[in-house]
Amino acid sequence: MKAQTMKYLVTAIFAIGGATNALAHEDSSEASTFHWLSHVGEQSAQAPANQQQPEGYAVSAPAHRAVTVTDETKYLNVTRLETVEIKVGDKSVTWFFDTLGLQVFPLSKIIPGAENIMVYVAENPAYQGG
């Protein structure tokens, strides 16, 4: 009895799975085993251009903190994956420091005119092993 019930259950699962797969695709005549490759090729695996910058990228999200850079500022300490609003004179940018592997870079890469100021990126403790 249990074997018969199990057989019906397995058959039902496969029938439902096949029906949902047929409904999920617009053209069911495409029976090629490698048809999925054409769909994978259609998708973009790369992040948008602004998110490919090694120093991170500007965001419109709320910042974790705000920093005002003055003439006396020589460096800026941030943590990887931190969002910081940086104010330099009349310029301001909210920056997400997505900087895997990059530890030091000039602030002028983010804000033109912010010369002679270095950004030091500490590893995010939430992502350190141990």
HUDACOR-V188252 format. One record per backbone hydrogen bond with DSSP energy under -0.5 kcal/mol. NH is the residue of the N-H (numbers start at 1). CO is the residue of the C=O. E is the energy in kcal/mol with one decimal. If there is no record, write none. Layout:
NH/CO/E + NH/CO/E
//
This chain:
5/1/-2.2 + 6/2/-2.5 + 7/3/-2.1 + 8/4/-1.9 + 9/5/-2.3 + 10/6/-2.6 + 11/7/-2.2 + 12/8/-2.4 + 13/9/-2.3 + 14/10/-2.3 + 15/11/-2.3 + 16/12/-2.5 + 17/13/-2.6 + 18/14/-2.4 + 19/15/-2.0 + 20/16/-2.4 + 21/17/-1.8 + 22/18/-2.0 + 23/19/-2.0 + 24/20/-1.4 + 25/21/-0.6 + 25/22/-0.6 + 28/26/-0.7 + 30/27/-1.0 + 31/29/-1.4 + 35/32/-1.3 + 37/34/-1.4 + 38/34/-0.5 + 38/35/-1.2 + 39/35/-0.9 + 40/36/-2.1 + 41/37/-2.4 + 42/38/-1.0 + 43/39/-0.8 + 43/40/-0.8 + 45/43/-0.6 + 51/48/-1.6 + 52/49/-1.5 + 53/50/-0.6 + 56/53/-1.7 + 57/96/-1.9 + 59/94/-2.6 + 64/83/-3.1 + 65/83/-1.0 + 67/85/-3.2 + 69/67/-0.6 + 69/87/-3.5 + 73/70/-1.0 + 76/118/-2.3 + 78/76/-0.5 + 78/120/-2.7 + 80/122/-3.0 + 81/97/-3.7 + 82/79/-1.8 + 84/82/-0.6 + 84/95/-2.6 + 85/65/-2.6 + 86/84/-0.6 + 86/93/-3.4 + 87/67/-3.0 + 87/85/-0.5 + 88/86/-0.5 + 88/91/-2.6 + 89/69/-0.7 + 91/88/-2.4 + 93/86/-2.1 + 95/84/-3.1 + 95/93/-0.6 + 96/57/-2.9 + 97/82/-2.7 + 97/95/-0.7 + 98/96/-1.9 + 99/97/-1.3 + 102/99/-2.0 + 103/101/-0.6 + 105/119/-1.7 + 107/117/-3.1 + 109/106/-1.9 + 110/107/-1.9 + 111/107/-2.7 + 112/110/-0.5 + 114/111/-2.0 + 115/113/-1.5 + 117/114/-0.7 + 118/74/-2.0 + 119/105/-3.3 + 120/76/-3.0 + 120/118/-0.5 + 121/103/-3.3 + 121/119/-0.6 + 122/78/-2.9 + 122/120/-0.6 + 127/124/-2.0 + 128/125/-1.0
//
